Amino acid sequence: GRGSLGGKMGAESLTLDCLIHIFSYLEAPDLLRAAQVNKTWLEATDTTSLWRNMCLNQWAFCNISVTPGMQTWKKYYLHRSNIEHKMISGQPSVDYTCKAIRGHQGEIQDMAYLSPNEHTFAMGKVKSIVCTASGDGTVKAWDVQEGTQIWSSPKQEMKLVQVITIPQHNLVVTRDLHGTIKLWHGDTGKELGAFSTESTFCPTVAYTINNKPFLSVSTESNKLPVTLINVG
């Protein structure tokens, strides 16, 4: 009868796919509680797509490299959420340390991470390096954890307005007010090359093709509307 049929349609009779579909409507705290019911529910709540969707719904950018045993979407979500919670509720000198970065004589115009840890939210001790471009004509690299300067370029003739980093190749790129683009070594700050666009407006973007670094430069010049520069 209907009663006996209802008795057979308990939670234990739901297939894994059904559980995953139901769990897709849950928030992270509810998923974690559901995981404690039994092994089947635990398997369903650990489904990659559930945590990946939560990550992408929560944050516009998720730079994650999923390596078995090292990083998963679930670990990424929980760790990043924990960091954001600490940032909101934390107190200076108790939950985190503030470091002032001082050294530029002019206003900082741009900054970019040189270390590859900007969005990985790695566990354990991490050394983060950030580069800053200033109106004083210098680009500097800093140890974020220590708040100390690692290196500084010589003072340039013109104000620097943009800094780009290519972490996988340990390169730093700067652009000055008159469109001169320079390449710097990420470890030492040594100048590696220079290119003049002869344009005051030349937005620059870095990317890689077949693991080789390139710069794409847009200018106002009719002769050189877009330039592709191999910096490898």
Secondary structure as GFF3:
##gff-version 3
##sequence-region A 1 232
A	DSSP	alpha_helix	2	8	.	.	.	ID=ss1
A	DSSP	three_ten_helix	11	13	.	.	.	ID=ss2
A	DSSP	alpha_helix	16	23	.	.	.	ID=ss3
A	DSSP	alpha_helix	28	34	.	.	.	ID=ss4
A	DSSP	alpha_helix	39	45	.	.	.	ID=ss5
A	DSSP	alpha_helix	48	58	.	.	.	ID=ss6
A	DSSP	alpha_helix	73	89	.	.	.	ID=ss7
A	DSSP	beta_strand	108	113	.	.	.	ID=ss8
A	DSSP	beta_strand	129	134	.	.	.	ID=ss9
A	DSSP	beta_strand	139	143	.	.	.	ID=ss10
A	DSSP	beta_strand	148	152	.	.	.	ID=ss11
A	DSSP	beta_strand	160	166	.	.	.	ID=ss12
A	DSSP	three_ten_helix	167	169	.	.	.	ID=ss13
A	DSSP	beta_strand	171	176	.	.	.	ID=ss14
A	DSSP	beta_strand	180	185	.	.	.	ID=ss15
A	DSSP	beta_strand	191	196	.	.	.	ID=ss16
A	DSSP	beta_strand	204	209	.	.	.	ID=ss17
A	DSSP	beta_strand	212	218	.	.	.	ID=ss18
A	DSSP	beta_strand	226	230	.	.	.	ID=ss19
###
